[in-house]
Amino acid sequence: MIPVTIFHNPACGTSRNTLALIRHAGIEPEVVEYLKAPPSKEKLKALVAAMGISVRDLLRQKGTPYAQLKLEDPKWTDDELLAFIGQHPILMNRPIVQTPLGTKLCRPSEAVLEILPVAKLPPFTREDGERVEDPGVRRA
C-alpha cells in the first residue's frame, strides 16, 4: 500500500476533486479532516517545511476570519500565525497531500498528479465536468 495522506475539507470542491484523483490512481489515502482534527503546531511546521512555502502561504483568506483577525499585518510571527490556524483550522489552505514523492498544497486539484507515485493515469473528470489529462510528469 502506498502511504498517502490528504488534509481534507469535504465541503471544498478542490479538496473533493483532489481526493477523487488520488482514488482514481488506485490509492486509498489516509484522510485527515483537519477541521475536526486540526494538526498540531509541530505538524503544521513540518508541512510548511516539506512544501517549501511560508506560513503566510498556508493561510486561506476566503471564507475565513483572516480579515477580522487582521492577519495581513506583518507584525504576526510564524508561530503566532500557526497558533491562529490552531484556533481556527479553517485558516489552513487545502488540500495538502503527502506522498513518498513529496508534500504539496494541491490547488488546483490536478496539482496532486506531480506527487502521485503511480504511472500516467487515464483522463479524469472533475465535479464541474472539466476533464483532467495527466501529463505523466512526476517528481523525481
Order of alpha helices (4+ residues) and beta strands (2+ residues): beta-alpha-beta-alpha-alpha-alpha-beta-beta-beta-beta
